[in-house]
Amino acid sequence: MAYVASSSAVIISSHVRAGGTLVELSKNQFLDLIRRFGEKDFLVIHGMIGVLKKKHLYLTAINGITFICETAEELPVRVDIEAKRLHILKY
């Protein structure tokens, strides 16, 4: 029984769901935002999305708001976390 509980805890901890406001920015808007706040007090997360057409996805959270940017090419920004897999639900 303990084995089942510990294995389900591993499965749950491997998926993180984030809620809140997502603001989608263009490449230039995202770069301006990073420059405006400098490279302090926030993380930049990078990952790849797409099956046939791969895109770079960048995320950062500033003051409780998560900003995302999808681009075809890499951006010249400092990446703190390289995500193995990202899933963004769009409504």
ZADO-1210 file (C-alpha; in nm, 4 decimals, padded with zeros to 6 digits):
<atoms>
<atom x="00.0000" y="00.0000" z="00.0000" code="MET" pos="1"/>
<atom x="00.2848" y="00.2390" z="00.0775" code="ALA" pos="2"/>
<atom x="00.4297" y="00.1681" z="-00.2662" code="TYR" pos="3"/>
<atom x="00.1085" y="00.2801" z="-00.4384" code="VAL" pos="4"/>
<atom x="00.0927" y="00.6013" z="-00.2339" code="ALA" pos="5"/>
<atom x="00.4550" y="00.6925" z="-00.3040" code="SER" pos="6"/>
<atom x="00.4286" y="00.6221" z="-00.6769" code="SER" pos="7"/>
<atom x="00.1172" y="00.8376" z="-00.7094" code="SER" pos="8"/>
<atom x="00.2957" y="01.1191" z="-00.5259" code="ALA" pos="9"/>
<atom x="00.5740" y="01.1032" z="-00.7847" code="VAL" pos="10"/>
<atom x="00.3231" y="01.1226" z="-01.0695" code="ILE" pos="11"/>
<atom x="00.1456" y="01.4209" z="-00.9141" code="ILE" pos="12"/>
<atom x="00.4686" y="01.6085" z="-00.8422" code="SER" pos="13"/>
<atom x="00.5894" y="01.5734" z="-01.2013" code="SER" pos="14"/>
<atom x="00.3046" y="01.7946" z="-01.3277" code="HIS" pos="15"/>
<atom x="00.2666" y="02.1531" z="-01.2107" code="VAL" pos="16"/>
<atom x="-00.0457" y="02.3466" z="-01.2939" code="ARG" pos="17"/>
<atom x="-00.0283" y="02.7213" z="-01.2795" code="ALA" pos="18"/>
<atom x="-00.3282" y="02.9461" z="-01.2656" code="GLY" pos="19"/>
<atom x="-00.3672" y="03.3167" z="-01.2997" code="GLY" pos="20"/>
<atom x="-00.3315" y="03.5735" z="-01.5711" code="THR" pos="21"/>
<atom x="-00.1327" y="03.4886" z="-01.8838" code="LEU" pos="22"/>
<atom x="-00.0307" y="03.7778" z="-02.1070" code="VAL" pos="23"/>
<atom x="00.0867" y="03.6834" z="-02.4551" code="GLU" pos="24"/>
<atom x="00.3501" y="03.9206" z="-02.5949" code="LEU" pos="25"/>
<atom x="00.5186" y="03.9594" z="-02.9304" code="SER" pos="26"/>
<atom x="00.8919" y="03.8960" z="-02.9581" code="LYS" pos="27"/>
<atom x="00.9757" y="04.2681" z="-02.9369" code="ASN" pos="28"/>
<atom x="00.7384" y="04.3283" z="-02.6451" code="GLN" pos="29"/>
<atom x="00.8911" y="04.0374" z="-02.4517" code="PHE" pos="30"/>
<atom x="01.2465" y="04.1614" z="-02.5140" code="LEU" pos="31"/>
<atom x="01.1463" y="04.5143" z="-02.4055" code="ASP" pos="32"/>
<atom x="00.9914" y="04.3738" z="-02.0871" code="LEU" pos="33"/>
<atom x="01.3086" y="04.1806" z="-02.0026" code="ILE" pos="34"/>
<atom x="01.5250" y="04.4876" z="-02.0680" code="ARG" pos="35"/>
<atom x="01.2965" y="04.7131" z="-01.8643" code="ARG" pos="36"/>
<atom x="01.3138" y="04.4943" z="-01.5538" code="PHE" pos="37"/>
<atom x="01.6759" y="04.3954" z="-01.6026" code="GLY" pos="38"/>
<atom x="01.7906" y="04.0478" z="-01.5068" code="GLU" pos="39"/>
<atom x="01.6832" y="04.0528" z="-01.1436" code="LYS" pos="40"/>
<atom x="01.4070" y="03.9126" z="-00.9290" code="ASP" pos="41"/>
<atom x="01.2477" y="03.6902" z="-01.1929" code="PHE" pos="42"/>
<atom x="01.3167" y="03.3734" z="-01.3877" code="LEU" pos="43"/>
<atom x="01.2961" y="03.3131" z="-01.7602" code="VAL" pos="44"/>
<atom x="01.1734" y="02.9671" z="-01.8589" code="ILE" pos="45"/>
<atom x="01.2319" y="02.8316" z="-02.2094" code="HIS" pos="46"/>
<atom x="01.0845" y="02.5276" z="-02.3779" code="GLY" pos="47"/>
<atom x="00.9828" y="02.3951" z="-02.7159" code="MET" pos="48"/>
<atom x="00.6209" y="02.3435" z="-02.8215" code="ILE" pos="49"/>
<atom x="00.4584" y="02.1988" z="-03.1295" code="GLY" pos="50"/>
<atom x="00.4672" y="01.8629" z="-03.3000" code="VAL" pos="51"/>
<atom x="00.5271" y="01.9308" z="-03.6676" code="LEU" pos="52"/>
<atom x="00.6230" y="02.2967" z="-03.6470" code="LYS" pos="53"/>
<atom x="00.8434" y="02.3554" z="-03.3441" code="LYS" pos="54"/>
<atom x="00.8356" y="02.6934" z="-03.1701" code="LYS" pos="55"/>
<atom x="01.0291" y="02.8424" z="-02.8816" code="HIS" pos="56"/>
<atom x="00.8164" y="02.9358" z="-02.5819" code="LEU" pos="57"/>
<atom x="00.9422" y="03.1796" z="-02.3205" code="TYR" pos="58"/>
<atom x="00.7695" y="03.2458" z="-01.9883" code="LEU" pos="59"/>
<atom x="00.8386" y="03.4819" z="-01.7023" code="THR" pos="60"/>
<atom x="00.6325" y="03.6001" z="-01.4073" code="ALA" pos="61"/>
<atom x="00.6594" y="03.9565" z="-01.2837" code="ILE" pos="62"/>
<atom x="00.4427" y="04.0923" z="-01.0012" code="ASN" pos="63"/>
<atom x="00.2138" y="03.7890" z="-01.0172" code="GLY" pos="64"/>
<atom x="00.1437" y="03.8142" z="-01.3904" code="ILE" pos="65"/>
<atom x="00.2844" y="03.5496" z="-01.6250" code="THR" pos="66"/>
<atom x="00.4087" y="03.6744" z="-01.9609" code="PHE" pos="67"/>
<atom x="00.4544" y="03.4312" z="-02.2502" code="ILE" pos="68"/>
<atom x="00.6110" y="03.4654" z="-02.5929" code="CYS" pos="69"/>
<atom x="00.6081" y="03.2161" z="-02.8819" code="GLU" pos="70"/>
<atom x="00.8712" y="03.2609" z="-03.1525" code="THR" pos="71"/>
<atom x="01.0131" y="03.0629" z="-03.4416" code="ALA" pos="72"/>
<atom x="01.3688" y="03.1587" z="-03.3448" code="GLU" pos="73"/>
<atom x="01.5591" y="03.1727" z="-03.0162" code="GLU" pos="74"/>
<atom x="01.5630" y="03.5018" z="-02.8295" code="LEU" pos="75"/>
<atom x="01.8839" y="03.6607" z="-02.6991" code="PRO" pos="76"/>
<atom x="01.7803" y="03.6427" z="-02.3316" code="VAL" pos="77"/>
<atom x="01.9200" y="03.4730" z="-02.0249" code="ARG" pos="78"/>
<atom x="01.7342" y="03.1444" z="-01.9668" code="VAL" pos="79"/>
<atom x="01.7209" y="03.0259" z="-01.6056" code="ASP" pos="80"/>
<atom x="01.5187" y="02.7079" z="-01.6562" code="ILE" pos="81"/>
<atom x="01.5133" y="02.4854" z="-01.9627" code="GLU" pos="82"/>
<atom x="01.1823" y="02.2987" z="-01.9546" code="ALA" pos="83"/>
<atom x="01.1668" y="01.9412" z="-02.0747" code="LYS" pos="84"/>
<atom x="00.8049" y="01.9865" z="-02.1819" code="ARG" pos="85"/>
<atom x="00.5539" y="02.2736" z="-02.1712" code="LEU" pos="86"/>
<atom x="00.1784" y="02.2704" z="-02.2190" code="HIS" pos="87"/>
<atom x="-00.0102" y="02.5971" z="-02.2589" code="ILE" pos="88"/>
<atom x="-00.3871" y="02.5754" z="-02.2796" code="LEU" pos="89"/>
<atom x="-00.5365" y="02.8416" z="-02.5038" code="LYS" pos="90"/>
<atom x="-00.9011" y="02.9328" z="-02.4881" code="TYR" pos="91"/>
</atoms>
